Amino acid sequence: MFIPVLSKEDLQDLPLLQFDQTVVVVDRAEQVDEMVQRLRKYTVLGFDTETRPAFTKGLTYQVSLLQLAVDQEVFLFRIHKTGIPQSLADLLADASVLKVGVAIKHDIDILRKITPFRAAGFLDLQDFVKSYGIESKGLSKLSGIILGHRISKSQQLSNWESPELLETQKRYAATDAWICLQIYKKLLSVEQ
């Protein structure tokens, strides 16, 4: 089935995979309700967040970007600009819409500090892969083990609060959420 662990060297030898479909940047509060309505057509979403890195000890920032993905589109909510309006908080609290990500507890906690909501319908792939005998936990290694592709982490420490996101940032952020969805779907398609 799947190998339980993948070395850094083996990961680097895999082909690169990047989301190459539509990326929708949501940077005005008045856009949020419409985008949430589009997302509500789906029962499973890829989930991730990005935070502006702090290079000074003791300095931290709130989440800058919330990414929600479906197969053909990824929505990048620039929540440092839009906040978390009620429609988006309601989606994050909706147990009937599964949000799949990696190491999501911290992401949820920080989002709830911006706008309180009762998180429901979240699945952490780090827990989910245990039943498949997979020991690696990071998104890059999970992508390598389950999908046979590596993903780029080159934009991870970029400024997620810059006035305009670079195309490389958009693709990186979109890929992180989309790959979670693809990993989940692949796991479901394989018998344990």
C-alpha positions as a printed NumPy array, in Angstrom:
array([[  0.   ,   0.   ,   0.   ],
       [  1.909,   3.111,   1.234],
       [  5.418,   3.286,   2.639],
       [  5.207,   4.564,   6.236],
       [  8.113,   7.036,   6.003],
       [  9.798,   8.938,   3.18 ],
       [ 13.326,  10.328,   3.466],
       [ 14.116,  13.931,   2.542],
       [ 16.329,  12.666,  -0.278],
       [ 13.606,  10.414,  -1.724],
       [ 11.123,  13.291,  -1.488],
       [ 13.406,  15.581,  -3.512],
       [ 13.57 ,  12.981,  -6.299],
       [  9.786,  13.07 ,  -6.826],
       [  8.174,  15.254,  -9.522],
       [  6.822,  18.63 ,  -8.422],
       [  3.04 ,  19.071,  -8.217],
       [  1.369,  22.487,  -8.149],
       [ -2.256,  23.615,  -8.359],
       [ -2.755,  25.025, -11.847],
       [ -6.471,  25.804, -11.977],
       [ -8.41 ,  28.908, -10.855],
       [ -7.234,  30.864,  -7.807],
       [ -9.788,  33.346,  -6.441],
       [ -8.327,  36.051,  -4.194],
       [-10.91 ,  37.438,  -1.768],
       [ -9.593,  40.692,  -0.35 ],
       [-12.756,  42.734,   0.229],
       [-15.323,  41.938,   2.916],
       [-18.198,  42.421,   0.462],
       [-16.88 ,  39.491,  -1.638],
       [-16.916,  36.955,   1.194],
       [-20.622,  36.011,   1.256],
       [-20.684,  35.233,  -2.484],
       [-17.546,  33.078,  -2.274],
       [-18.869,  31.194,   0.738],
       [-22.075,  30.462,  -1.194],
       [-19.97 ,  28.979,  -3.99 ],
       [-18.081,  26.819,  -1.487],
       [-21.291,  25.576,   0.133],
       [-22.026,  23.562,  -3.018],
       [-19.321,  21.113,  -1.874],
       [-19.228,  18.639,   0.997],
       [-15.421,  18.407,   1.303],
       [-12.918,  21.273,   1.181],
       [ -9.152,  21.423,   1.415],
       [ -8.142,  23.734,   4.285],
       [ -5.002,  25.672,   5.204],
       [ -3.875,  29.025,   6.556],
       [ -0.83 ,  31.248,   6.145],
       [  0.558,  33.695,   8.663],
       [  3.021,  36.499,   8.131],
       [  6.3  ,  35.261,   9.563],
       [  7.799,  37.091,  12.534],
       [ 11.56 ,  37.296,  12.569],
       [ 11.731,  39.03 ,  15.95 ],
       [ 11.601,  37.01 ,  19.153],
       [  8.245,  37.396,  20.921],
       [  6.532,  38.959,  17.903],
       [  3.602,  37.064,  16.375],
       [  0.959,  37.885,  13.809],
       [ -2.606,  36.729,  13.349],
       [ -3.53 ,  34.516,  10.429],
       [ -3.24 ,  36.473,   7.183],
       [ -4.747,  34.042,   4.723],
       [ -7.365,  31.283,   4.857],
       [ -7.347,  28.889,   1.91 ],
       [-10.336,  26.708,   1.024],
       [-10.015,  24.395,  -1.966],
       [-12.167,  22.311,  -4.27 ],
       [-10.826,  20.353,  -7.242],
       [-10.899,  23.17 ,  -9.819],
       [-10.776,  26.309,  -7.637],
       [ -9.022,  27.558,  -4.547],
       [-10.326,  30.551,  -2.616],
       [ -7.732,  32.684,  -0.809],
       [ -9.453,  34.741,   1.881],
       [ -7.134,  37.598,   2.898],
       [ -8.585,  37.772,   6.395],
       [ -6.14 ,  40.409,   7.578],
       [ -8.144,  42.644,   5.192],
       [-11.635,  41.108,   5.331],
       [-11.812,  39.721,   8.853],
       [-13.986,  36.642,   9.252],
       [-17.545,  37.714,   8.406],
       [-20.428,  35.677,   9.782],
       [-20.97 ,  33.657,   6.61 ],
       [-17.357,  32.446,   6.695],
       [-17.52 ,  31.737,  10.443],
       [-20.718,  29.752,   9.832],
       [-18.968,  27.674,   7.145],
       [-16.106,  26.916,   9.549],
       [-18.699,  25.851,  12.135],
       [-20.748,  23.697,   9.731],
       [-20.302,  20.003,  10.524],
       [-21.904,  19.012,   7.203],
       [-18.971,  20.499,   5.265],
       [-15.754,  18.564,   5.881],
       [-12.621,  20.749,   6.001],
       [ -9.465,  18.659,   5.515],
       [ -6.005,  19.913,   6.443],
       [ -2.733,  19.117,   8.183],
       [ -1.852,  20.212,  11.74 ],
       [ -5.051,  22.242,  11.89 ],
       [ -5.624,  22.628,  15.629],
       [ -3.37 ,  25.693,  15.879],
       [ -4.915,  27.19 ,  12.719],
       [ -8.421,  26.825,  14.153],
       [ -7.397,  28.292,  17.524],
       [ -5.924,  31.387,  15.883],
       [ -8.926,  31.84 ,  13.576],
       [-11.244,  31.647,  16.6  ],
       [ -9.31 ,  34.514,  18.23 ],
       [-10.233,  36.719,  15.272],
       [-13.929,  35.747,  15.248],
       [-15.303,  33.26 ,  17.784],
       [-16.996,  30.22 ,  16.225],
       [-17.569,  26.599,  17.235],
       [-15.271,  24.67 ,  14.896],
       [-16.956,  21.612,  13.381],
       [-16.39 ,  19.33 ,  10.446],
       [-12.585,  19.432,  10.524],
       [-10.365,  16.446,   9.729],
       [ -6.634,  16.494,  10.439],
       [ -4.796,  14.296,   7.942],
       [ -2.062,  13.695,  10.529],
       [ -4.586,  11.695,  12.535],
       [ -6.372,  10.198,   9.529],
       [ -3.231,   8.616,   8.005],
       [ -2.475,   6.57 ,  11.123],
       [ -4.972,   3.893,  10.105],
       [ -3.074,   3.543,   6.796],
       [  0.198,   2.818,   8.618],
       [  1.751,   6.116,   7.562],
       [  4.161,   7.578,  10.1  ],
       [  5.202,  10.81 ,   8.339],
       [  3.089,  13.781,   9.328],
       [  4.145,  16.869,   7.344],
       [  2.223,  17.931,   4.263],
       [  5.235,  17.588,   1.961],
       [  5.96 ,  14.037,   3.033],
       [  2.287,  13.05 ,   2.979],
       [  2.081,  14.326,  -0.595],
       [  5.139,  12.28 ,  -1.506],
       [  3.95 ,   9.098,   0.182],
       [  0.318,   9.208,  -0.93 ],
       [  0.404,  11.063,  -4.27 ],
       [  3.974,  10.345,  -5.387],
       [  4.706,  14.059,  -5.867],
       [  6.502,  16.722,  -3.891],
       [  5.207,  20.236,  -3.31 ],
       [  7.207,  23.431,  -3.102],
       [  7.605,  25.141,   0.269],
       [  9.581,  28.08 ,  -1.186],
       [  6.987,  30.756,  -0.323],
       [  6.246,  29.576,   3.219],
       [  8.113,  32.462,   4.875],
       [  6.979,  35.191,   2.492],
       [  4.986,  38.243,   3.586],
       [  1.344,  37.158,   3.477],
       [  0.214,  40.693,   4.326],
       [  1.855,  42.441,   1.38 ],
       [ -0.55 ,  44.782,  -0.466],
       [ -0.737,  42.371,  -3.427],
       [  0.101,  38.676,  -3.405],
       [  2.665,  37.557,  -5.941],
       [  1.632,  34.842,  -8.387],
       [  4.132,  32.5  ,  -6.695],
       [  2.454,  33.139,  -3.329],
       [ -0.999,  32.482,  -4.779],
       [  0.099,  29.164,  -6.326],
       [  1.899,  28.093,  -3.159],
       [ -1.087,  28.89 ,  -0.91 ],
       [ -3.56 ,  27.323,  -3.332],
       [ -1.464,  24.171,  -3.636],
       [ -1.253,  23.671,   0.133],
       [ -5.041,  23.599,   0.557],
       [ -5.724,  21.728,  -2.688],
       [ -3.148,  19.024,  -1.945],
       [ -4.896,  18.267,   1.368],
       [ -8.089,  17.567,  -0.567],
       [ -6.237,  15.387,  -3.077],
       [ -4.52 ,  13.376,  -0.328],
       [ -7.858,  12.773,   1.401],
       [ -9.549,  11.651,  -1.827],
       [ -6.662,   9.317,  -2.679],
       [ -6.784,   7.728,   0.781],
       [-10.518,   7.138,   0.443],
       [-10.007,   5.457,  -2.921],
       [ -7.54 ,   2.905,  -1.491],
       [ -8.717,  -0.045,   0.55 ],
       [ -7.027,  -0.291,   3.922]])
